[in-house]
Amino acid sequence: MEGIVAVVLVAALVVAILLAVTFKRMLYVVPPSQALILSGGRRTIGNRQVGYRVVCGGRALRIPLLENVDIIDLRNINIDVEVKGAFSKGGIPLNVVAIANVKLPGEEPMVNNAVERFLGRSREEITYIAKETLEGNLRGVLAQLTPEEVNENKERFTQILTEEAEHDLARLGIRLDQLKIQNVTDDVGFLNSIGRIRGATLRQKAVIAEVQAQADAAVKKAQNLKAAEIARYDADISIAAKEMNKRIIDAQTKGQAMIAAAEGEVRAQIAKVRAEIKKQQARAVQVQRMLEADVVQPADAARLKAEEEARGKAAVILERGKAEAQALHDLLEAYRKGGAAAREVVALQSLLPMVGDISGSTFPTQIAKVTVLPQGNGDGLTRSLIGANEQVKAATGIDLGAAVQRIGRTQPSSPPPAKR
């Protein structure tokens, strides 16, 4: 019994070992730099069915007797691309040296193209195909560009070449990681000529730039000098303005001080004058009172006295005038009533005071004319009148006799009544 148990245990151990070995042989561990292709099974990719499955990194269990296992290397492949005598646009042959880094992709759907085209092929074969494809793309791109564009703008050249190569390599299942143009030459010296022309142009531009820089420097120097002079003048003007403002402020301060002093003096004088005015007003009141006591009142008294005396004199004169007027009225009435004799009496009354002067008894007598009067006793008055008339006429040139005759002719026969 114990022997049977031992046999069973040994058999089980052997079976377990066989199963472990078999499982280990069917289990594959895939590193990141490889892709495991399990062929034999059916799976759908997009709209089509394929007979493989791809495992990129990780683990996979192969179905025994139904699947085969292949490995694709996903590591980078360095390719030196060199093209000689490739004609560019314009017919100039160029030599181009470039370097490219390619690899087989590890993700779908590009990995399917790689599996279908390169499964079972070596890295050398893959490198050859990629190199030929890149050289074909390089020749095609050179035919589209001029030597100047290729030589002067290598970035644009590289971009166009990368776009063309990526498209063609992707269809093959190869990924282009990097593409760099290292050198572009030609066998006819065209690029050298372009380089010399370019160098001459650059030197010319350098000379022009140097001259322009010198001119700009001179202009800048002149501008700086101008700015410095303007700044100096502005500073001088500012200083002068500040000094002027200071002088103005000083003058205003002095003027205000002088005005204040003058105003003080004027106020003092005004106060003095006001005090004097008040003093004079008080004195005027005093003088006025003294004048009223000493002058005005006596003057008023004298005025009243003079007015009374004047009234008295005026009354005397008025009464005398009235008496004289009455006497004249009476004389006029008597004159009117007396007729011609009254007129002669009046004339004689007027002439009698003048007889002495008329007769010339008070003055030396000079005889200028002699009038002979008639003789007789009854003509004494006539002789006197004639003599007086001659004397008056000799002294004044007035002929009294002729005047009396004119008055007699012009006098009416009866005098008008006296107005009262």
Secondary structure, DSSP 4 states (H G I P E B T S, - for coil): -HHHHHHHHHHHHHHHHHHHHHHHHHEEEEEEEEEEEEEEEEEEETTEEEEEEEEEEEEEEPPTTT-EEEEEE-S-EEEEEEEEEEE-TTS-EEEEEEEEEEE---STTHHHHHHHHHTT--HHHHHHHHHHHHHHHHHHHHTTS-HHHHHH-HHHHHHHHHHHHHHHHHHHT-EEEEEEEEEEE-SSSHHHHHHHHHHHHHHHHHHHHHHHHHHHHHHHHHHHHHHHHHHHHHHHHHHHHHHHHHHHHHHHHHHHHHHHHHHHHHHHHHHHHHHHHHHHHHHHHHHHHHHIIIIIHHHHHHHHHHHHHHHHHHHHHHHHHHHHHHHHHHHHHHHHHHTHHHHHHHHHHHHGGGHHHHHTTTS--------PPPP-STTHHHHHHHHHHHHHHHHHS--HHHHHHHHHHHS-SSPPPPP-
